[in-house]
């Protein structure tokens, strides 16, 4: 998956590649070869490796979808471990007179200029992502949903706890929490096309020491609309989306409106292990 702004400036372009394995263990009786059904209940086990120009790492998690209801509810807990390329950037995380502005460091130019130098270090980060998702399925295959994340993040840094989360594109303290709200929807049009939308809102923690604000609560939102093209029984997927992003405070952003528009292209392919057998036969 890759995305880029219409106009270069404040947004850090993201390009990631992920290999993800999921095991769904049904909570009800299910013979080999049978589908889970429209409202499945299961125990989920996940593992993945991810690589991008700025970080690489893995994740492992478990989840539970216990109720055969509509809407459906799912709980997930995911442990993430990543190596960040020069993650200990000195970020401004509170507006203090004479000590820089958040908008001056929280942009693509500052980040890129400070990571690919000769002395750029690889720093370690780990996080725990606890999430609750709710989704509603319509009779003709449409779906809408929302997912709320509470993420505890721990990133190594040499700058009094001021660091940067490349995966979520937001300044954080070395130990911080991030709240994330994801919403999404998909409407099938025919056997090969569907319309979709998604939005994401990120909010970090707030830190005060006596009467001094050490870190403000930073946040931004992103919204995308697009088309989903799929073939080979939905095993091959191509998604093109257009949208934009916005930071919660005007003083956190010093770019133009044109820099806030994004275009994103994503490919998803699904396959079984080579030793997979078709037990339905």
ChimeraX commands (.cxc) that place a marker at each C-alpha (Angstrom):
marker #1 position 0.00,0.00,0.00 radius 0.5
marker #1 position 1.23,3.49,-0.75 radius 0.5
marker #1 position -0.19,6.98,-0.44 radius 0.5
marker #1 position 1.06,10.45,-1.30 radius 0.5
marker #1 position -0.18,14.03,-1.07 radius 0.5
marker #1 position -1.28,15.96,-4.13 radius 0.5
marker #1 position 1.29,18.61,-3.16 radius 0.5
marker #1 position 4.47,17.77,-1.23 radius 0.5
marker #1 position 4.86,19.45,2.15 radius 0.5
marker #1 position 3.41,18.46,5.50 radius 0.5
marker #1 position 2.26,14.85,4.97 radius 0.5
marker #1 position 4.80,12.06,5.22 radius 0.5
marker #1 position 4.09,9.63,2.32 radius 0.5
marker #1 position 3.55,6.10,3.56 radius 0.5
marker #1 position 4.57,2.98,1.67 radius 0.5
marker #1 position 4.19,-0.35,3.44 radius 0.5
marker #1 position 4.25,-4.03,2.55 radius 0.5
marker #1 position 2.77,-6.64,4.90 radius 0.5
marker #1 position 2.53,-10.42,5.00 radius 0.5
marker #1 position -0.32,-11.33,7.35 radius 0.5
marker #1 position -1.42,-14.76,8.60 radius 0.5
marker #1 position -4.80,-15.31,10.29 radius 0.5
marker #1 position -6.26,-18.41,11.90 radius 0.5
marker #1 position -9.99,-18.38,12.64 radius 0.5
marker #1 position -11.16,-21.11,15.02 radius 0.5
marker #1 position -14.99,-21.41,14.88 radius 0.5
marker #1 position -16.80,-21.42,18.23 radius 0.5
marker #1 position -19.61,-23.57,16.77 radius 0.5
marker #1 position -19.49,-26.85,14.89 radius 0.5
marker #1 position -18.21,-26.47,11.36 radius 0.5
marker #1 position -17.23,-29.23,8.94 radius 0.5
marker #1 position -14.16,-28.81,6.74 radius 0.5
marker #1 position -15.02,-26.94,3.55 radius 0.5
marker #1 position -18.10,-25.19,4.99 radius 0.5
marker #1 position -18.22,-21.42,5.10 radius 0.5
marker #1 position -18.29,-19.59,8.42 radius 0.5
marker #1 position -21.59,-17.98,7.46 radius 0.5
marker #1 position -22.83,-14.41,7.40 radius 0.5
marker #1 position -22.55,-13.83,11.17 radius 0.5
marker #1 position -19.66,-16.03,12.33 radius 0.5
marker #1 position -18.36,-16.55,15.85 radius 0.5
marker #1 position -14.71,-17.44,16.25 radius 0.5
marker #1 position -11.42,-17.14,18.06 radius 0.5
marker #1 position -8.83,-15.23,15.99 radius 0.5
marker #1 position -5.05,-15.63,16.00 radius 0.5
marker #1 position -2.94,-13.20,13.97 radius 0.5
marker #1 position 0.68,-12.80,13.02 radius 0.5
marker #1 position 2.31,-10.41,10.55 radius 0.5
marker #1 position 5.57,-8.90,9.37 radius 0.5
marker #1 position 5.67,-5.40,7.91 radius 0.5
marker #1 position 8.34,-3.45,6.02 radius 0.5
marker #1 position 8.43,0.20,4.95 radius 0.5
marker #1 position 11.14,2.77,4.08 radius 0.5
marker #1 position 11.06,3.98,7.71 radius 0.5
marker #1 position 10.43,0.90,9.86 radius 0.5
marker #1 position 10.19,-2.88,9.96 radius 0.5
marker #1 position 8.81,-5.33,12.49 radius 0.5
marker #1 position 6.19,-7.87,13.43 radius 0.5
marker #1 position 2.93,-8.19,15.32 radius 0.5
marker #1 position 1.10,-11.02,17.05 radius 0.5
marker #1 position -2.38,-10.98,18.47 radius 0.5
marker #1 position -5.54,-12.75,19.52 radius 0.5
marker #1 position -9.19,-11.83,19.10 radius 0.5
marker #1 position -12.66,-13.04,19.97 radius 0.5
marker #1 position -15.97,-12.62,18.16 radius 0.5
marker #1 position -18.38,-14.33,20.58 radius 0.5
marker #1 position -21.92,-13.33,19.55 radius 0.5
marker #1 position -23.93,-14.48,16.55 radius 0.5
marker #1 position -25.72,-11.15,16.36 radius 0.5
marker #1 position -26.01,-8.24,13.97 radius 0.5
marker #1 position -24.26,-5.90,14.77 radius 0.5
marker #1 position -21.25,-8.06,15.61 radius 0.5
marker #1 position -18.67,-7.30,18.28 radius 0.5
marker #1 position -15.01,-8.33,18.31 radius 0.5
marker #1 position -12.26,-7.84,20.89 radius 0.5
marker #1 position -8.60,-7.83,19.84 radius 0.5
marker #1 position -5.28,-7.57,21.67 radius 0.5
marker #1 position -2.16,-7.16,19.51 radius 0.5
marker #1 position 1.49,-6.92,20.56 radius 0.5
marker #1 position 3.71,-5.02,18.11 radius 0.5
marker #1 position 7.50,-4.90,17.95 radius 0.5
marker #1 position 9.25,-2.64,15.41 radius 0.5
marker #1 position 12.61,-1.18,14.53 radius 0.5
marker #1 position 12.31,2.52,13.60 radius 0.5
marker #1 position 14.88,4.30,11.45 radius 0.5
marker #1 position 16.15,7.19,13.59 radius 0.5
marker #1 position 12.88,7.29,15.54 radius 0.5
marker #1 position 14.42,9.50,18.22 radius 0.5
marker #1 position 13.79,12.70,16.31 radius 0.5
marker #1 position 13.62,15.71,18.62 radius 0.5
marker #1 position 9.97,16.65,18.22 radius 0.5
marker #1 position 8.25,19.68,19.70 radius 0.5
marker #1 position 5.33,18.29,21.68 radius 0.5
marker #1 position 4.28,21.41,23.62 radius 0.5
marker #1 position 4.05,25.06,22.55 radius 0.5
marker #1 position 6.66,26.85,24.68 radius 0.5
marker #1 position 7.87,30.38,23.92 radius 0.5
marker #1 position 11.40,30.32,22.53 radius 0.5
marker #1 position 11.56,26.54,22.12 radius 0.5
marker #1 position 10.06,26.00,18.68 radius 0.5
marker #1 position 6.62,25.17,17.39 radius 0.5
marker #1 position 4.87,21.83,16.88 radius 0.5
marker #1 position 4.02,22.74,13.27 radius 0.5
marker #1 position 7.72,23.21,12.43 radius 0.5
marker #1 position 8.76,19.63,13.28 radius 0.5
marker #1 position 5.53,17.72,12.62 radius 0.5
marker #1 position 5.94,17.73,8.85 radius 0.5
marker #1 position 7.47,15.56,6.15 radius 0.5
marker #1 position 10.42,17.83,5.38 radius 0.5
marker #1 position 11.68,17.82,8.97 radius 0.5
marker #1 position 11.27,14.07,9.40 radius 0.5
marker #1 position 12.92,13.06,6.12 radius 0.5
marker #1 position 15.81,15.51,6.57 radius 0.5
marker #1 position 16.68,13.92,9.92 radius 0.5
marker #1 position 16.57,10.18,9.26 radius 0.5
marker #1 position 18.77,9.33,6.29 radius 0.5
marker #1 position 21.97,10.90,7.59 radius 0.5
marker #1 position 25.21,8.96,8.05 radius 0.5
marker #1 position 24.74,8.69,11.82 radius 0.5
marker #1 position 21.07,7.68,11.61 radius 0.5
marker #1 position 20.35,5.06,14.26 radius 0.5
marker #1 position 17.86,2.22,14.41 radius 0.5
marker #1 position 15.66,2.48,17.49 radius 0.5
marker #1 position 13.41,-0.07,19.09 radius 0.5
marker #1 position 9.70,0.34,19.75 radius 0.5
marker #1 position 6.99,-1.89,21.13 radius 0.5
marker #1 position 3.30,-1.33,21.74 radius 0.5
marker #1 position 0.16,-3.05,22.96 radius 0.5
marker #1 position -3.00,-2.40,20.95 radius 0.5
marker #1 position -6.32,-3.22,22.65 radius 0.5
marker #1 position -9.31,-2.76,20.36 radius 0.5
marker #1 position -13.08,-3.19,20.24 radius 0.5
marker #1 position -14.83,-3.31,16.85 radius 0.5
marker #1 position -18.53,-3.14,15.98 radius 0.5
marker #1 position -19.83,-3.91,12.48 radius 0.5
marker #1 position -23.29,-4.13,10.94 radius 0.5
marker #1 position -24.01,-6.25,7.85 radius 0.5
marker #1 position -26.83,-5.49,5.43 radius 0.5
marker #1 position -28.77,-8.16,3.47 radius 0.5
marker #1 position -27.16,-7.36,0.09 radius 0.5
marker #1 position -23.58,-7.51,1.34 radius 0.5
marker #1 position -22.97,-3.92,2.43 radius 0.5
marker #1 position -21.23,-3.35,5.75 radius 0.5
marker #1 position -20.44,-0.44,8.06 radius 0.5
marker #1 position -18.28,-0.58,11.13 radius 0.5
marker #1 position -16.20,1.21,13.74 radius 0.5
marker #1 position -13.13,0.18,15.72 radius 0.5
marker #1 position -11.77,1.87,18.84 radius 0.5
marker #1 position -8.11,1.36,19.82 radius 0.5
marker #1 position -6.26,2.08,23.04 radius 0.5
marker #1 position -2.55,1.76,22.25 radius 0.5
marker #1 position 0.23,1.89,24.83 radius 0.5
marker #1 position 3.47,2.79,23.07 radius 0.5
marker #1 position 7.10,2.57,24.25 radius 0.5
marker #1 position 9.78,4.03,21.93 radius 0.5
marker #1 position 13.49,4.44,22.68 radius 0.5
marker #1 position 14.64,8.04,22.44 radius 0.5
marker #1 position 17.52,10.31,23.47 radius 0.5
marker #1 position 15.58,13.58,23.50 radius 0.5
marker #1 position 13.79,13.82,26.87 radius 0.5
marker #1 position 11.07,11.51,25.70 radius 0.5
marker #1 position 10.25,13.45,22.52 radius 0.5
marker #1 position 9.89,11.02,19.64 radius 0.5
marker #1 position 7.85,10.17,16.57 radius 0.5
marker #1 position 5.59,7.27,15.58 radius 0.5
marker #1 position 6.22,6.55,11.88 radius 0.5
marker #1 position 3.42,4.02,11.59 radius 0.5
marker #1 position 0.78,6.46,12.84 radius 0.5
marker #1 position 2.47,9.64,11.59 radius 0.5
marker #1 position 2.29,11.53,14.89 radius 0.5
marker #1 position 4.73,12.88,17.54 radius 0.5
marker #1 position 4.70,10.94,20.82 radius 0.5
marker #1 position 6.62,10.72,24.07 radius 0.5
marker #1 position 8.88,7.72,24.60 radius 0.5
marker #1 position 6.09,6.26,26.72 radius 0.5
marker #1 position 2.71,7.41,25.59 radius 0.5
marker #1 position -0.77,6.23,24.76 radius 0.5
marker #1 position -2.65,6.78,21.51 radius 0.5
marker #1 position -6.42,6.66,21.07 radius 0.5
marker #1 position -7.60,5.72,17.58 radius 0.5
marker #1 position -11.11,5.62,16.13 radius 0.5
marker #1 position -11.52,3.88,12.76 radius 0.5
marker #1 position -14.78,3.91,10.80 radius 0.5
marker #1 position -15.39,2.16,7.50 radius 0.5
marker #1 position -18.04,1.08,5.05 radius 0.5
marker #1 position -18.34,-0.95,1.86 radius 0.5
marker #1 position -21.19,-1.06,-0.70 radius 0.5
marker #1 position -21.04,-3.73,-3.46 radius 0.5
marker #1 position -21.95,-2.42,-6.91 radius 0.5
marker #1 position -21.62,-5.60,-9.00 radius 0.5
marker #1 position -19.55,-8.82,-9.12 radius 0.5
marker #1 position -16.25,-6.91,-9.49 radius 0.5
marker #1 position -16.69,-3.41,-8.05 radius 0.5
marker #1 position -17.61,-1.89,-4.72 radius 0.5
marker #1 position -17.62,1.63,-3.29 radius 0.5
marker #1 position -15.98,2.19,0.08 radius 0.5
marker #1 position -15.05,4.82,2.64 radius 0.5
marker #1 position -12.83,4.91,5.69 radius 0.5
marker #1 position -11.80,7.45,8.30 radius 0.5
marker #1 position -9.21,7.44,11.08 radius 0.5
marker #1 position -8.81,9.76,14.06 radius 0.5
marker #1 position -5.65,9.74,16.23 radius 0.5
marker #1 position -5.20,11.37,19.64 radius 0.5
marker #1 position -2.15,11.15,21.92 radius 0.5
marker #1 position -1.80,11.53,25.67 radius 0.5
marker #1 position -1.34,14.69,27.73 radius 0.5
marker #1 position 1.49,15.19,30.24 radius 0.5
marker #1 position 1.70,17.89,32.93 radius 0.5
marker #1 position 4.38,18.18,35.58 radius 0.5
marker #1 position 3.26,20.51,38.39 radius 0.5
marker #1 position 2.24,23.70,36.54 radius 0.5
marker #1 position 4.23,22.97,33.37 radius 0.5
marker #1 position 2.80,21.26,30.29 radius 0.5
marker #1 position 5.44,18.73,29.18 radius 0.5
marker #1 position 3.34,17.43,26.29 radius 0.5
marker #1 position 0.12,18.54,24.68 radius 0.5
marker #1 position -2.49,16.12,23.42 radius 0.5
marker #1 position -1.88,15.99,19.67 radius 0.5
marker #1 position -4.33,14.67,17.12 radius 0.5
marker #1 position -5.35,14.49,13.49 radius 0.5
marker #1 position -7.99,12.86,11.31 radius 0.5
marker #1 position -8.00,11.33,7.84 radius 0.5
marker #1 position -10.96,10.49,5.59 radius 0.5
marker #1 position -10.89,8.60,2.28 radius 0.5
marker #1 position -13.42,7.61,-0.42 radius 0.5
marker #1 position -12.65,5.07,-3.10 radius 0.5
marker #1 position -13.44,2.17,-5.37 radius 0.5
marker #1 position -12.65,-1.49,-4.75 radius 0.5
marker #1 position -11.95,-3.73,-7.77 radius 0.5
marker #1 position -11.83,-7.49,-7.03 radius 0.5
marker #1 position -11.55,-10.69,-9.04 radius 0.5
marker #1 position -10.73,-14.40,-8.66 radius 0.5
marker #1 position -13.52,-14.90,-6.09 radius 0.5
marker #1 position -12.34,-11.84,-4.13 radius 0.5
marker #1 position -8.87,-13.32,-3.64 radius 0.5
marker #1 position -7.28,-10.48,-5.66 radius 0.5
marker #1 position -8.11,-6.90,-4.74 radius 0.5
marker #1 position -7.12,-3.43,-5.92 radius 0.5
marker #1 position -8.26,-0.37,-3.96 radius 0.5
marker #1 position -7.94,3.27,-5.07 radius 0.5
marker #1 position -8.92,6.02,-2.62 radius 0.5
marker #1 position -8.86,9.81,-2.58 radius 0.5
marker #1 position -9.30,11.99,0.48 radius 0.5
marker #1 position -7.58,14.27,2.92 radius 0.5
marker #1 position -6.37,14.85,6.46 radius 0.5
marker #1 position -6.56,17.62,9.06 radius 0.5
marker #1 position -4.92,18.35,12.41 radius 0.5
marker #1 position -7.10,19.19,15.38 radius 0.5
marker #1 position -5.54,22.60,16.13 radius 0.5
marker #1 position -4.72,25.31,13.57 radius 0.5
marker #1 position -1.49,26.12,15.41 radius 0.5
marker #1 position -0.29,22.53,14.80 radius 0.5
marker #1 position -0.29,23.09,11.02 radius 0.5
marker #1 position 1.42,25.74,8.88 radius 0.5
marker #1 position 0.91,24.33,5.37 radius 0.5
marker #1 position -1.61,25.02,2.60 radius 0.5
marker #1 position -4.98,23.40,1.91 radius 0.5
marker #1 position -3.58,21.72,-1.22 radius 0.5
marker #1 position -1.09,19.77,0.94 radius 0.5
marker #1 position -3.94,18.12,2.85 radius 0.5
marker #1 position -5.31,16.05,-0.06 radius 0.5
marker #1 position -4.18,12.43,-0.47 radius 0.5
marker #1 position -4.36,9.62,-3.01 radius 0.5
marker #1 position -3.83,6.00,-1.93 radius 0.5
marker #1 position -3.37,2.76,-3.86 radius 0.5
marker #1 position -3.46,-0.66,-2.20 radius 0.5
marker #1 position -3.24,-4.24,-3.42 radius 0.5
marker #1 position -4.45,-7.18,-1.33 radius 0.5
marker #1 position -3.95,-10.80,-2.30 radius 0.5
marker #1 position -5.18,-13.84,-0.36 radius 0.5
marker #1 position -3.73,-17.33,-0.63 radius 0.5
marker #1 position -3.44,-20.59,1.30 radius 0.5
marker #1 position -0.30,-22.38,2.35 radius 0.5
marker #1 position 1.15,-24.72,-0.33 radius 0.5
marker #1 position 0.20,-27.75,1.75 radius 0.5
marker #1 position -3.43,-26.66,2.09 radius 0.5
marker #1 position -5.97,-29.38,1.24 radius 0.5
marker #1 position -9.52,-28.91,0.01 radius 0.5
marker #1 position -11.37,-31.03,2.58 radius 0.5
marker #1 position -14.75,-30.29,0.98 radius 0.5
marker #1 position -13.92,-32.98,-1.60 radius 0.5
marker link #1:1,2 radius 0.2
marker link #1:2,3 radius 0.2
marker link #1:3,4 radius 0.2
marker link #1:4,5 radius 0.2
marker link #1:5,6 radius 0.2
marker link #1:6,7 radius 0.2
marker link #1:7,8 radius 0.2
marker link #1:8,9 radius 0.2
marker link #1:9,10 radius 0.2
marker link #1:10,11 radius 0.2
marker link #1:11,12 radius 0.2
marker link #1:12,13 radius 0.2
marker link #1:13,14 radius 0.2
marker link #1:14,15 radius 0.2
marker link #1:15,16 radius 0.2
marker link #1:16,17 radius 0.2
marker link #1:17,18 radius 0.2
marker link #1:18,19 radius 0.2
marker link #1:19,20 radius 0.2
marker link #1:20,21 radius 0.2
marker link #1:21,22 radius 0.2
marker link #1:22,23 radius 0.2
marker link #1:23,24 radius 0.2
marker link #1:24,25 radius 0.2
marker link #1:25,26 radius 0.2
marker link #1:26,27 radius 0.2
marker link #1:27,28 radius 0.2
marker link #1:28,29 radius 0.2
marker link #1:29,30 radius 0.2
marker link #1:30,31 radius 0.2
marker link #1:31,32 radius 0.2
marker link #1:32,33 radius 0.2
marker link #1:33,34 radius 0.2
marker link #1:34,35 radius 0.2
marker link #1:35,36 radius 0.2
marker link #1:36,37 radius 0.2
marker link #1:37,38 radius 0.2
marker link #1:38,39 radius 0.2
marker link #1:39,40 radius 0.2
marker link #1:40,41 radius 0.2
marker link #1:41,42 radius 0.2
marker link #1:42,43 radius 0.2
marker link #1:43,44 radius 0.2
marker link #1:44,45 radius 0.2
marker link #1:45,46 radius 0.2
marker link #1:46,47 radius 0.2
marker link #1:47,48 radius 0.2
marker link #1:48,49 radius 0.2
marker link #1:49,50 radius 0.2
marker link #1:50,51 radius 0.2
marker link #1:51,52 radius 0.2
marker link #1:52,53 radius 0.2
marker link #1:53,54 radius 0.2
marker link #1:54,55 radius 0.2
marker link #1:55,56 radius 0.2
marker link #1:56,57 radius 0.2
marker link #1:57,58 radius 0.2
marker link #1:58,59 radius 0.2
marker link #1:59,60 radius 0.2
marker link #1:60,61 radius 0.2
marker link #1:61,62 radius 0.2
marker link #1:62,63 radius 0.2
marker link #1:63,64 radius 0.2
marker link #1:64,65 radius 0.2
marker link #1:65,66 radius 0.2
marker link #1:66,67 radius 0.2
marker link #1:67,68 radius 0.2
marker link #1:68,69 radius 0.2
marker link #1:69,70 radius 0.2
marker link #1:70,71 radius 0.2
marker link #1:71,72 radius 0.2
marker link #1:72,73 radius 0.2
marker link #1:73,74 radius 0.2
marker link #1:74,75 radius 0.2
marker link #1:75,76 radius 0.2
marker link #1:76,77 radius 0.2
marker link #1:77,78 radius 0.2
marker link #1:78,79 radius 0.2
marker link #1:79,80 radius 0.2
marker link #1:80,81 radius 0.2
marker link #1:81,82 radius 0.2
marker link #1:82,83 radius 0.2
marker link #1:83,84 radius 0.2
marker link #1:84,85 radius 0.2
marker link #1:85,86 radius 0.2
marker link #1:86,87 radius 0.2
marker link #1:87,88 radius 0.2
marker link #1:88,89 radius 0.2
marker link #1:89,90 radius 0.2
marker link #1:90,91 radius 0.2
marker link #1:91,92 radius 0.2
marker link #1:92,93 radius 0.2
marker link #1:93,94 radius 0.2
marker link #1:94,95 radius 0.2
marker link #1:95,96 radius 0.2
marker link #1:96,97 radius 0.2
marker link #1:97,98 radius 0.2
marker link #1:98,99 radius 0.2
marker link #1:99,100 radius 0.2
marker link #1:100,101 radius 0.2
marker link #1:101,102 radius 0.2
marker link #1:102,103 radius 0.2
marker link #1:103,104 radius 0.2
marker link #1:104,105 radius 0.2
marker link #1:105,106 radius 0.2
marker link #1:106,107 radius 0.2
marker link #1:107,108 radius 0.2
marker link #1:108,109 radius 0.2
marker link #1:109,110 radius 0.2
marker link #1:110,111 radius 0.2
marker link #1:111,112 radius 0.2
marker link #1:112,113 radius 0.2
marker link #1:113,114 radius 0.2
marker link #1:114,115 radius 0.2
marker link #1:115,116 radius 0.2
marker link #1:116,117 radius 0.2
marker link #1:117,118 radius 0.2
marker link #1:118,119 radius 0.2
marker link #1:119,120 radius 0.2
marker link #1:120,121 radius 0.2
marker link #1:121,122 radius 0.2
marker link #1:122,123 radius 0.2
marker link #1:123,124 radius 0.2
marker link #1:124,125 radius 0.2
marker link #1:125,126 radius 0.2
marker link #1:126,127 radius 0.2
marker link #1:127,128 radius 0.2
marker link #1:128,129 radius 0.2
marker link #1:129,130 radius 0.2
marker link #1:130,131 radius 0.2
marker link #1:131,132 radius 0.2
marker link #1:132,133 radius 0.2
marker link #1:133,134 radius 0.2
marker link #1:134,135 radius 0.2
marker link #1:135,136 radius 0.2
marker link #1:136,137 radius 0.2
marker link #1:137,138 radius 0.2
marker link #1:138,139 radius 0.2
marker link #1:139,140 radius 0.2
marker link #1:140,141 radius 0.2
marker link #1:141,142 radius 0.2
marker link #1:142,143 radius 0.2
marker link #1:143,144 radius 0.2
marker link #1:144,145 radius 0.2
marker link #1:145,146 radius 0.2
marker link #1:146,147 radius 0.2
marker link #1:147,148 radius 0.2
marker link #1:148,149 radius 0.2
marker link #1:149,150 radius 0.2
marker link #1:150,151 radius 0.2
marker link #1:151,152 radius 0.2
marker link #1:152,153 radius 0.2
marker link #1:153,154 radius 0.2
marker link #1:154,155 radius 0.2
marker link #1:155,156 radius 0.2
marker link #1:156,157 radius 0.2
marker link #1:157,158 radius 0.2
marker link #1:158,159 radius 0.2
marker link #1:159,160 radius 0.2
marker link #1:160,161 radius 0.2
marker link #1:161,162 radius 0.2
marker link #1:162,163 radius 0.2
marker link #1:163,164 radius 0.2
marker link #1:164,165 radius 0.2
marker link #1:165,166 radius 0.2
marker link #1:166,167 radius 0.2
marker link #1:167,168 radius 0.2
marker link #1:168,169 radius 0.2
marker link #1:169,170 radius 0.2
marker link #1:170,171 radius 0.2
marker link #1:171,172 radius 0.2
marker link #1:172,173 radius 0.2
marker link #1:173,174 radius 0.2
marker link #1:174,175 radius 0.2
marker link #1:175,176 radius 0.2
marker link #1:176,177 radius 0.2
marker link #1:177,178 radius 0.2
marker link #1:178,179 radius 0.2
marker link #1:179,180 radius 0.2
marker link #1:180,181 radius 0.2
marker link #1:181,182 radius 0.2
marker link #1:182,183 radius 0.2
marker link #1:183,184 radius 0.2
marker link #1:184,185 radius 0.2
marker link #1:185,186 radius 0.2
marker link #1:186,187 radius 0.2
marker link #1:187,188 radius 0.2
marker link #1:188,189 radius 0.2
marker link #1:189,190 radius 0.2
marker link #1:190,191 radius 0.2
marker link #1:191,192 radius 0.2
marker link #1:192,193 radius 0.2
marker link #1:193,194 radius 0.2
marker link #1:194,195 radius 0.2
marker link #1:195,196 radius 0.2
marker link #1:196,197 radius 0.2
marker link #1:197,198 radius 0.2
marker link #1:198,199 radius 0.2
marker link #1:199,200 radius 0.2
marker link #1:200,201 radius 0.2
marker link #1:201,202 radius 0.2
marker link #1:202,203 radius 0.2
marker link #1:203,204 radius 0.2
marker link #1:204,205 radius 0.2
marker link #1:205,206 radius 0.2
marker link #1:206,207 radius 0.2
marker link #1:207,208 radius 0.2
marker link #1:208,209 radius 0.2
marker link #1:209,210 radius 0.2
marker link #1:210,211 radius 0.2
marker link #1:211,212 radius 0.2
marker link #1:212,213 radius 0.2
marker link #1:213,214 radius 0.2
marker link #1:214,215 radius 0.2
marker link #1:215,216 radius 0.2
marker link #1:216,217 radius 0.2
marker link #1:217,218 radius 0.2
marker link #1:218,219 radius 0.2
marker link #1:219,220 radius 0.2
marker link #1:220,221 radius 0.2
marker link #1:221,222 radius 0.2
marker link #1:222,223 radius 0.2
marker link #1:223,224 radius 0.2
marker link #1:224,225 radius 0.2
marker link #1:225,226 radius 0.2
marker link #1:226,227 radius 0.2
marker link #1:227,228 radius 0.2
marker link #1:228,229 radius 0.2
marker link #1:229,230 radius 0.2
marker link #1:230,231 radius 0.2
marker link #1:231,232 radius 0.2
marker link #1:232,233 radius 0.2
marker link #1:233,234 radius 0.2
marker link #1:234,235 radius 0.2
marker link #1:235,236 radius 0.2
marker link #1:236,237 radius 0.2
marker link #1:237,238 radius 0.2
marker link #1:238,239 radius 0.2
marker link #1:239,240 radius 0.2
marker link #1:240,241 radius 0.2
marker link #1:241,242 radius 0.2
marker link #1:242,243 radius 0.2
marker link #1:243,244 radius 0.2
marker link #1:244,245 radius 0.2
marker link #1:245,246 radius 0.2
marker link #1:246,247 radius 0.2
marker link #1:247,248 radius 0.2
marker link #1:248,249 radius 0.2
marker link #1:249,250 radius 0.2
marker link #1:250,251 radius 0.2
marker link #1:251,252 radius 0.2
marker link #1:252,253 radius 0.2
marker link #1:253,254 radius 0.2
marker link #1:254,255 radius 0.2
marker link #1:255,256 radius 0.2
marker link #1:256,257 radius 0.2
marker link #1:257,258 radius 0.2
marker link #1:258,259 radius 0.2
marker link #1:259,260 radius 0.2
marker link #1:260,261 radius 0.2
marker link #1:261,262 radius 0.2
marker link #1:262,263 radius 0.2
marker link #1:263,264 radius 0.2
marker link #1:264,265 radius 0.2
marker link #1:265,266 radius 0.2
marker link #1:266,267 radius 0.2
marker link #1:267,268 radius 0.2
marker link #1:268,269 radius 0.2
marker link #1:269,270 radius 0.2
marker link #1:270,271 radius 0.2
marker link #1:271,272 radius 0.2
marker link #1:272,273 radius 0.2
marker link #1:273,274 radius 0.2
marker link #1:274,275 radius 0.2
marker link #1:275,276 radius 0.2
marker link #1:276,277 radius 0.2
marker link #1:277,278 radius 0.2
marker link #1:278,279 radius 0.2
marker link #1:279,280 radius 0.2
marker link #1:280,281 radius 0.2
view
